Amino acid sequence: MLESIHTYFQIGTIQWMSHPRKALLDSIREIASDDFFDAIEITRFADEATRKEAIRLFQQSHLKVCYGAQPRLLGPKLNPNAIDEQERQKAEATLLEAIDEAELVGARAIAFLAGKWEPQTREEAYAQLLKTTTAVCKYAETKGMGVNLEVFDYDMDKAALIGPAPLAARFAADMRTICRNFGLLVDLSHFPTTYETSQFVIRTLRPYITHFHIGNAVVQPGCEAYGDLHPRFGFPNSANDVSQLVDFFRVLKQEGFLNAENPYVLSFEVKPWGDEDEAIILANTKRVINRAWALA
């Protein structure tokens, strides 16, 4: 494409993925100092002092701040669709806290994921997830904020209740009848883990998508970095590289997601593997994005 990708998307990165070893405030300063980035995705702060300094940096940066609540659930293994009501309520409580923290740092939405599930109680878990998500959306609505559910694999690594894409579409349709501030976050790195293509996912979920991630995955069992581990583009035996990102961009254009007046956030979720250099992996990802966009 001839125009800059920044014309149509706010390009961001998931801070805790890009800099897993760097001090949080140093990471924020580095990302905020790089004009390639229009957005940054952050998660729970360890203490109030760090959060206040981060807010000061965000205010200087002109970055769009996004809030990922996924680590709040994954770390302590909380499940928003737990059949046990007390366990479900624990997940709901941390998501409500996430909305408060997101508001403090200037984010206008939070993102989260569904929890693990069992085939024999799938519909019960679905109803529990509706209950949690409705409560979170209604609370977010009082603050003028949105809620995005990220679509994950259902049987490979995270084994989350939502996706694949058709089930995500069902859930989003159910939620939209209740809460208009609900949307879906789709991630290119998850398409191989749900055995789906960019065209299938984007077309299936078209009315509900509010946020994008891109990245890579290894889906060959027994290979290094197998699962939902977000290795760099070009990683051995991995599923996504320049050609898959070209296809992704072309589908986004075909489906009307290139919006210069109100651009979507498109963040990359790429993590250094082992002792790989964080700065080089960031540069790798930028090169792949620039090349794929030029070819799309």
C-alpha positions as CSV (number, residue, x, y, z in Angstrom):
1,M,0.0,0.0,0.0
2,L,1.2,3.5,-0.8
3,E,0.1,5.4,2.2
4,S,1.8,5.0,5.6
5,I,0.3,2.3,7.8
6,H,0.0,5.0,10.5
7,T,-2.6,6.6,8.3
8,Y,-5.0,3.8,9.0
9,F,-3.9,2.2,12.3
10,Q,-2.5,3.3,15.6
11,I,0.5,1.0,15.8
12,G,1.3,-0.3,19.3
13,T,3.1,-2.9,21.3
14,I,2.3,-5.0,24.3
15,Q,4.8,-3.6,26.8
16,W,5.2,-6.7,29.0
17,M,5.9,-8.9,25.9
18,S,8.3,-6.5,24.2
19,H,10.4,-5.9,27.3
20,P,10.1,-8.9,29.6
21,R,13.4,-8.2,31.3
22,K,13.5,-4.4,31.3
23,A,12.3,-2.3,34.3
24,L,8.8,-1.2,33.6
25,L,9.4,2.6,33.6
26,D,12.5,2.2,31.5
27,S,10.4,0.1,29.0
28,I,7.7,2.8,28.9
29,R,10.3,5.5,28.3
30,E,11.8,3.6,25.5
31,I,8.5,2.9,23.8
32,A,7.3,6.5,24.3
33,S,10.5,7.8,22.8
34,D,10.1,5.8,19.6
35,D,7.8,7.6,17.1
36,F,7.0,4.3,15.4
37,F,4.6,3.7,18.2
38,D,1.2,5.4,18.4
39,A,-0.1,3.2,21.2
40,I,1.1,1.1,24.2
41,E,-0.6,-1.7,25.9
42,I,0.1,-2.1,29.6
43,T,-1.2,-4.2,32.5
44,R,-1.4,-4.1,36.3
45,F,1.1,-1.9,38.1
46,A,3.0,-3.3,41.1
47,D,2.6,-0.1,43.2
48,E,1.1,3.4,43.2
49,A,4.4,5.2,42.8
50,T,5.2,3.4,39.6
51,R,1.7,4.0,38.3
52,K,1.9,7.7,39.0
53,E,5.3,8.0,37.2
54,A,3.9,6.0,34.2
55,I,0.9,8.3,34.0
56,R,3.3,11.3,33.9
57,L,5.2,9.7,31.0
58,F,2.0,8.8,29.2
59,Q,0.8,12.5,29.5
60,Q,4.0,13.6,27.8
61,S,4.0,11.0,25.1
62,H,0.8,11.4,22.9
63,L,0.6,7.6,23.0
64,K,-2.8,6.0,23.1
65,V,-2.8,3.9,26.3
66,C,-4.5,0.5,26.2
67,Y,-5.0,-1.9,29.2
68,G,-4.6,-5.6,29.0
69,A,-6.2,-7.5,32.0
70,Q,-5.1,-10.9,30.6
71,P,-2.2,-11.2,33.1
72,R,-4.5,-10.5,36.0
73,L,-6.3,-13.7,35.1
74,L,-3.5,-15.9,33.8
75,G,-1.1,-15.3,36.6
76,P,-3.3,-16.3,39.5
77,K,-5.3,-18.7,37.2
78,L,-8.6,-16.9,37.6
79,N,-11.4,-18.1,35.4
80,P,-14.3,-15.7,34.3
81,N,-16.3,-18.7,33.2
82,A,-15.7,-20.9,36.2
83,I,-18.6,-23.2,37.0
84,D,-17.9,-22.6,40.7
85,E,-19.6,-19.3,41.5
86,Q,-17.0,-18.2,44.0
87,E,-14.2,-18.7,41.6
88,R,-16.1,-16.8,38.9
89,Q,-16.6,-13.9,41.2
90,K,-12.9,-13.7,41.9
91,A,-12.2,-13.3,38.2
92,E,-15.0,-10.7,38.0
93,A,-13.6,-8.7,40.9
94,T,-10.1,-8.4,39.3
95,L,-11.6,-7.3,36.0
96,L,-13.6,-4.6,37.8
97,E,-10.4,-3.5,39.5
98,A,-8.7,-3.5,36.1
99,I,-11.3,-1.0,34.8
100,D,-10.5,1.3,37.7
101,E,-6.8,1.1,37.1
102,A,-7.3,1.5,33.3
103,E,-9.3,4.7,33.9
104,L,-6.5,6.1,36.1
105,V,-3.8,5.7,33.4
106,G,-6.0,7.1,30.7
107,A,-7.1,3.9,28.9
108,R,-10.6,3.8,27.4
109,A,-11.0,0.1,27.4
110,I,-9.7,-3.1,28.9
111,A,-9.0,-6.5,27.2
112,F,-9.4,-9.9,28.8
113,L,-9.8,-13.6,27.9
114,A,-12.1,-16.4,28.7
115,G,-10.9,-19.2,31.0
116,K,-10.4,-23.0,30.6
117,W,-13.4,-25.2,30.0
118,E,-14.6,-28.8,29.9
119,P,-16.7,-30.3,27.1
120,Q,-19.4,-31.6,29.4
121,T,-20.0,-28.2,31.0
122,R,-19.4,-26.0,27.9
123,E,-22.9,-24.3,27.9
124,E,-22.7,-23.8,31.7
125,A,-19.3,-22.1,31.3
126,Y,-20.7,-20.0,28.4
127,A,-23.5,-18.8,30.7
128,Q,-21.0,-18.0,33.4
129,L,-18.8,-16.0,31.0
130,L,-21.9,-14.0,29.9
131,K,-22.6,-13.2,33.5
132,T,-19.0,-12.0,34.1
133,T,-18.7,-10.0,30.9
134,T,-22.1,-8.3,31.4
135,A,-21.1,-7.2,34.9
136,V,-17.8,-5.9,33.6
137,C,-19.3,-4.1,30.6
138,K,-22.0,-2.5,32.7
139,Y,-19.4,-1.2,35.1
140,A,-17.2,0.0,32.3
141,E,-20.2,1.8,30.8
142,T,-20.6,4.0,33.8
143,K,-17.1,5.3,33.0
144,G,-17.6,5.6,29.3
145,M,-15.2,2.7,28.7
146,G,-15.2,-0.4,26.5
147,V,-14.5,-4.1,27.1
148,N,-12.7,-6.3,24.6
149,L,-12.6,-10.1,24.8
150,E,-9.5,-11.6,23.1
151,V,-10.1,-14.7,21.0
152,F,-7.7,-17.5,22.0
153,D,-7.1,-21.1,21.1
154,Y,-9.6,-23.6,22.6
155,D,-7.5,-26.8,22.7
156,M,-3.8,-26.1,22.3
157,D,-2.3,-23.9,24.9
158,K,-4.5,-21.5,26.7
159,A,-7.5,-23.7,25.9
160,A,-9.9,-20.9,26.5
161,L,-13.7,-21.1,26.1
162,I,-13.6,-18.4,23.3
163,G,-12.7,-19.1,20.2
164,P,-12.9,-20.4,17.6
165,A,-14.3,-17.6,15.5
166,P,-17.8,-18.9,15.1
167,L,-18.2,-19.3,18.8
168,A,-16.7,-15.9,19.4
169,A,-19.3,-14.5,16.9
170,R,-22.1,-16.2,18.9
171,F,-20.8,-14.8,22.1
172,A,-20.3,-11.3,20.7
173,A,-23.8,-11.3,19.3
174,D,-25.3,-12.3,22.6
175,M,-23.2,-9.6,24.4
176,R,-24.2,-6.9,22.0
177,T,-27.9,-7.4,22.7
178,I,-27.0,-6.5,26.3
179,C,-24.0,-4.1,26.2
180,R,-23.0,-2.0,23.2
181,N,-19.6,-1.3,24.7
182,F,-18.4,-4.9,24.1
183,G,-16.1,-5.9,21.3
184,L,-13.6,-8.6,20.2
185,L,-9.9,-8.4,20.0
186,V,-8.4,-10.7,17.3
187,D,-4.8,-11.7,17.1
188,L,-3.0,-13.0,14.0
189,S,-0.8,-15.2,16.1
190,H,-3.9,-17.1,17.3
191,F,-5.3,-17.9,13.9
192,P,-3.0,-20.9,13.4
193,T,-3.8,-22.1,16.9
194,T,-7.5,-22.2,16.1
195,Y,-6.9,-23.8,12.7
196,E,-8.3,-20.7,10.9
197,T,-7.3,-18.2,8.3
198,S,-7.2,-14.4,8.3
199,Q,-10.1,-14.3,5.8
200,F,-12.2,-16.7,7.8
201,V,-11.7,-15.0,11.2
202,I,-12.1,-11.4,10.0
203,R,-15.2,-12.1,7.9
204,T,-16.8,-14.2,10.6
205,L,-16.2,-11.6,13.3
206,R,-16.5,-8.5,11.1
207,P,-19.3,-6.7,13.1
208,Y,-17.7,-7.1,16.5
209,I,-13.9,-6.5,16.1
210,T,-12.7,-3.5,18.0
211,H,-8.9,-4.1,18.4
212,F,-6.1,-6.0,16.6
213,H,-3.0,-7.9,17.6
214,I,-0.4,-9.4,15.3
215,G,2.3,-11.9,16.0
216,N,3.6,-15.4,15.4
217,A,3.1,-19.0,16.8
218,V,4.6,-22.4,16.5
219,V,1.8,-25.0,16.0
220,Q,3.9,-28.1,15.2
221,P,3.9,-30.4,18.3
222,G,7.3,-31.2,19.6
223,C,8.9,-28.0,18.1
224,E,10.6,-25.3,20.2
225,A,8.2,-22.5,21.3
226,Y,5.1,-24.7,20.6
227,G,1.8,-23.1,21.6
228,D,0.8,-19.5,22.3
229,L,4.3,-18.2,23.1
230,H,4.5,-15.3,20.6
231,P,8.0,-15.9,19.2
232,R,9.6,-13.5,16.7
233,F,8.6,-13.5,13.0
234,G,11.0,-15.9,11.2
235,F,11.2,-18.3,14.2
236,P,12.0,-21.9,13.2
237,N,8.9,-24.0,12.3
238,S,6.6,-21.0,13.0
239,A,3.3,-20.3,11.2
240,N,3.5,-16.5,10.4
241,D,5.9,-14.3,8.5
242,V,5.7,-11.6,5.9
243,S,3.4,-13.5,3.5
244,Q,0.8,-14.2,6.3
245,L,0.9,-10.6,7.4
246,V,0.4,-9.4,3.8
247,D,-2.7,-11.6,3.6
248,F,-3.9,-10.2,6.9
249,F,-3.5,-6.6,5.7
250,R,-5.3,-7.4,2.4
251,V,-8.2,-8.9,4.2
252,L,-8.4,-5.9,6.6
253,K,-8.6,-3.6,3.5
254,Q,-11.2,-5.7,1.8
255,E,-13.4,-5.8,4.9
256,G,-13.2,-2.0,5.4
257,F,-11.0,-1.8,8.5
258,L,-8.7,0.9,7.0
259,N,-10.2,4.0,8.7
260,A,-8.1,7.1,8.6
261,E,-10.6,9.2,10.6
262,N,-10.9,6.8,13.5
263,P,-8.0,4.3,13.2
264,Y,-8.1,0.9,15.0
265,V,-5.2,0.0,17.4
266,L,-3.0,-2.7,15.9
267,S,-0.4,-3.8,18.4
268,F,2.2,-6.5,18.0
269,E,2.6,-9.2,20.6
270,V,6.1,-10.5,20.0
271,K,8.4,-11.8,22.8
272,P,12.1,-12.5,22.8
273,W,12.7,-16.3,23.0
274,G,15.4,-17.3,25.5
275,D,18.3,-14.9,25.5
276,E,17.3,-13.1,22.3
277,D,17.9,-9.4,22.3
278,E,14.8,-7.3,23.1
279,A,15.8,-4.4,20.9
280,I,16.6,-6.6,17.9
281,I,13.3,-8.5,18.2
282,L,11.5,-5.1,18.2
283,A,13.4,-4.1,15.1
284,N,12.6,-7.5,13.5
285,T,8.9,-6.9,14.0
286,K,9.0,-3.4,12.6
287,R,10.8,-4.6,9.5
288,V,8.2,-7.4,8.9
289,I,5.3,-4.9,9.4
290,N,6.9,-2.4,7.0
291,R,7.6,-5.0,4.3
292,A,4.2,-6.6,4.6
293,W,2.4,-3.3,4.4
294,A,4.4,-2.3,1.3
295,L,3.4,-5.6,-0.4
296,A,-0.3,-5.6,0.7
